[in-house]
Amino acid sequence: MPRISTLFARLIARELSPLGDPWPALLKGLQLEANQILQQPQMPLQDFNRLLENALEASNDPGLGLRFGRHPNLMMSGEAMFAAIAAPNLMEVMQAIGDFSRLQAEYIEMEVWVGLKKLRLRARETSSLDSTRRTQHEVMILSLQNAIELVLGRPFTEGRYWFSFPEPEYSKRYEEAFHCPCEFDADSSGIDIPRSLTQAPSPYFNQALWERGRNNSLALMTELNSRDRQLYSQHILSLLRGKRPPLPDLNEVARHLALSERTLLRRLHEEQQSYRDLRLQVVMEWADHYLCDTDTSVEAIAALLGYQDAGNFRRAFRRHFQCTPNEYRDQQIQTGK
């Protein structure tokens, strides 16, 4: 059974406390006591869903998530997220959130992609959230907004928020809660951040804390993912997607993960992956962006991606996409990408 940090349950209780003791109503139908939530770091998702359903009923406010979602920030969310805010800049902060978000909510998977114009973060749940899905997604996006604004030191207005549910009847309240335009009925919930903002330095940067927290979080993620064994390949893809071409070699990535090349290769082999294939996957994602979003020539794209010979790039591209770069560009133009 997936678990979630009890932080959110405690914030809900605080939000409802002006109405009196919130715990009897929140714990209705649950085999839990308030002290368990106040003293333990996590709780089962099934129990949290029920507690949140109770909170929505007790508050008679379908937009309750917009209220208690204002408060979570990285400094109160455990070592993994505290380590994220200690990263050097906004891009690394978002990468760390994406990499280690499951340490806060095991059922939420986030993917970060850094393109030519924007950083894109998208999230999906791997377990049912029942009737609380909209509220949980609202709180997730507000938590991300809080993290961005903690780094920037001001309201974040230049981006865009995406919600994978229809526009709610109380959407006018979004104008106050969210500082960027919101889109509904999206394929997945997430945020877009302009590329120009991603290098904004974090005033909380601490090299030692960042490295220690990253290594400790990686160890916790290894334990969490012990069943599917997909940790290192996912982490490397996230790392590579946060870099602009030419992408780093194996040695640089191994140093970033505080591993020897041999150990990293062995762990990727255990996941039936290779660094060469992971790197090529991201190179081809960049090729897609250059071909679809720019007028750059195929020869120039090959050079940008680190190919000394454009012919080698064309052959690799054909193996990956089953067509030439020019054919691919023409196809995307015709389909209106």
N, C-alpha and C positions, 0 to 999 in steps of 0.2 A: 504493500500500500504506500503510495507516494506521500511525502510529508511536506509541510510548509512551516516557515518560521512563525513562532507565536507572537512576534512583534505586531503583526497585523491584527490579531485578535485583541491584543492589549490596546491598540489604538482605537479599535471599534468600541471597546468598553469605555475608554476615556471620552470618546465622542458622545456616548449616550449617558454618561454619568450625571449631567445636569438634570436628567429626568428622575434621578434616584439611583439606587443600587442596580446596576445593569445586569449583574450576573444571573439572577434567577431567570430572567427572560432569555438571555443569550444561551444558557445551558439547557434549555427546555428540550427534553428528548435525548439528551446526551449523558453518557456515563462518565462525566468529567466533573471535577471541582475547580473552582476559580484558582486555587493555589497551584494546581497542576499547570495551568496556562501561565500563571505569573512566575513560576519558578523553572519551568522546563523550556529549552530553546526551540523545540519543534513540536508539532502535533500532526496527526493524520489528516490528509486532505478531506476525507469523508466527514470527519468531525468539523473541520473548518467550514466546509460547505454548509453544513447544518447550522452552525453558529451564525454564519453570515445570513442565511435565510431567516433565522430568528431575529437578527438585527434589522433586516429590511422590514420585517413585519412589525417589530416593536417601534421603530422610528416612523413608520408610515411614510417613508421617503425613498422612492426608487432611485434617487440620485445620491444616496448616502455615501457611495464611493467617492464622489467629488468632495465630500467633506473630510473624511479621514484620510483620503489619498493625498491631501496637501502636506501631510506631516512626515512621511518616511524620507530619510536621506541616508546616504552611504555611510555616514559616521555612526549610525545607530543600527547597522544591519549586519554586524558580525565582521570577523577578520577579513574574509574574502572581499567584501564590498568596501571595507575601510581601506584595504590595500589598493582597491581600484582608484579611490580618490587620491592616493599617494602617488599615482602614475604621473609622468611628466607633462602630459598635455591631454586635451579632450579626446583625441583619437584613441590614445592608449587607455583612457578611462572607459570609453565605450567598448573597446575590445575586451577589457577585463570583465566588464559587466556581462557581455555576451558569453565569454568563456566560462564564467563561474556562476551565472544566474541560478543554475540548478541547485547550488548550495543553499539558496534561500527558498526556492520553490522547485521541488524535484520534477514537477510535471510541466514546467515551462522551459522550452528550448528556444534560444535566441541565436540568430545568425546575423553577423555584421559583414557588410560588403562596402568597400571603399572604391567608388568609381571616380570618373574624371571630374564630376561636378558636385557629388554629394556622398556623404556616408549614409548608408541605408541599414537600419536595424529592423528585423522582422521577427516576430515571436509566434509560437504555436504551442498549444497544450497537448500533452500526450495522454491525458486522462480527462474524464468528463467533469465539467464544472457545474453541471445541472443548471438550475435557474440563476446561479450566481455569476455566470460567465461574463455578462456585460459589466457588472460591478468590478470583477477582478481585472478585466482588461482596462477599465478606467483607472483603477489604482495603479496598475503596471505603468501606463503611459504617464500618469502624474509623477510616479517615482522616478521615471527616466527624466522628465522635465526638471524635477528637483535636482537631480545629479548634474545635469547640464548647467543649470543656473548656479549651482554651487561653485562650479569651475569658472563660469563667466562673471559671476558677481553682479548679475543684472538679469532682467527678464529675457528669455530666449524667444525671439519673435520671427526669426528668419527661416524657420523650418516648416515642416508640415507633419501632421499627425494622421495616422490611418487607423480605422476601427473596422473590424471584421463582423459588424452587426449593423442592422438598420438604424437610422437616425432616431434617437429616443424622443419621447414626447416632451421631455424637459431639456432639450438640446440648447435652449437659450442660456442655460446655466453654464454651458461649455465655454461661452465667450468670456466668462469671468475666471473659470478654472484653468483653461488652457490658453497659452499665450501665443500659439501658432494656429493657422487655419486647420480645420478638422475635416476629414473625408470619411464617409461611411460606406458600408457594403463592400469593403475592400476584401481581397483574398486572404489577407492576414493583417493583424494589428502591428503597428510599429511606428517608427519615426524616420524622417529624412532630415539630415543636418547638412548645410552647405559645406563643401570641401574647404572653403576658405576659413571656416571656423575651427576646423579639426586640430589645427596646430596651436590653438589658444592654450597658453601654459596654465597648469594648475597651481594655484598659490599654496596648495597643500603637498606639493611634490616632496617626497622623501625617498631617496634612492634605496637606502637600506630597508625601510619598511615595505617599499614596493616589491623589492626582490624577495624578501622573506615571505610576505603575504602571498605572492604569486606561487612560490615553491610550495608553501603549506597548502594553498588552495588546490594546486595540481595534485598533491598527494591525496587530499580529500576527494577530489573528483575521480581519481583512480579507484579509490575504494567504492565510490558511488556507482561507477560504471563497470564494476568488476564482472557483471553478468554479460554485457554486450561487447566489452573490450574495444570500444571505438574512441577512446579518449585522445590518444596522441595524434591520430590522423585528423580528427576534428579540430584539435587545438592548432595543428600546423596549418590546416586550411584557413582557419580564422586569422592566424598570424600572417600568412602570405597575402590574404585578401586585404590586409591593412597596409600593404606596401605598394609603392609604385614600381613599375618595371625600370630596370632589370631586377628580377626577384632575387633574394638572397640564396646563397648556396647552402649545402647541407651543413657545412662547418659553422656558418653564422647562426643557423637555426638551432643547432645542437647547443651552441654557447648560450643562446637566449633561454633555452630550457634547462641550462645547467646540467647537461648530459654530454657524454662522449659521443662521437659519431657512431661508434660501434654499438653502444647501448641504444641509441635512438633507432638505428637501422634494425636492431633485433626486435625492439618493441613494435615497430611498424610491421615487421615480418609476422609477428604474433597476431596482428590485426589484418593480415593478408593484404597489406598495402606497401607501397614503396614511395620514397621521397620523390623520385623522378616522376612518377605518375601524378602525385599530388601537385607538384610544381607545374607540370604540363597542364593540368586541369585549370589552374588559375591563370596561366599564360594564355590559354585559349579563351577564358572569360574576358581577359583584357583585349584580346584580338577582336572578340565580338563587340566590345565597347568602341574600339577605334574604328572598326568598319561601319558600325551603325550610327555612331554619334559624331563622327568627324569626317572630313574630306581627305584625310591623310592618305597618301599613296601606299600601296601594299609594300613597296620597298622600304619606305620610311617606317611603317608599322613594324616590319621585320627587325629593323635596326633598334627601334624603341624597346622591343621585346627581348633584345639581347642576341639576336641571330646575326652572325657575321655574313651569312649567305642567304639572300632572300629565297633562293631555291629550296633550302632546307626548311624554311618557314612554310613555304607553299606545300611541301610534301607532308610536314607534320599537321598542317591545317586540314589537308584533304583526308588524312587518316582519321582525324578527330571528327570532322563534320561531313565527310563523304562528298565534298564539293570543293572547288577552288575558292580563295578569298573573294575574287571578283564576283563569282556566281553567288556566293553567300550574301555579299552586299546588295546585289541586284534583287535577290529574293526578299531581303528584309525591306527594301524600298517598296517593292510591289505589295507586300503585306501590310505596309504602313507602320512598321515598327518605329 
